[in-house]
Amino acid sequence: MSKAPKRKPAPTFRVNARLDSATHAQLVALEQSTELSTTDVVKEALRRMHAELVGERAPSTDALDRLVGRYAGPRDLSEKTKVTLTASLTKKHRR
């Protein structure tokens, strides 16, 4: 029976942070109450913060959402962009 190929471990990154005494106390309290390592507490905090702030949507779509449907124009503009732009430019440059 052949051995399965060894997988390379996923790369890890070291993070250094300066904490004030109150934040350090919170970190220690979380480590003690959850019996998690500092690394696992920080990972979980980042995961939760990311989920809260980003969720399932990318934040860059928020600006677009505020614009969609706000302006009047032909309903088929997105389908005829090239034709509409060409006509507009032709009209502009005939003057």
Secondary structure, DSSP 8 states (H G I E B T S, - for coil): --------------------HHHHHHHHHHHHHHT--HHHHHHHHHHHHHHHHTTTS-TTHHHHHHHTT-S---TTTTTSHHHHHHHHHHHHHH-
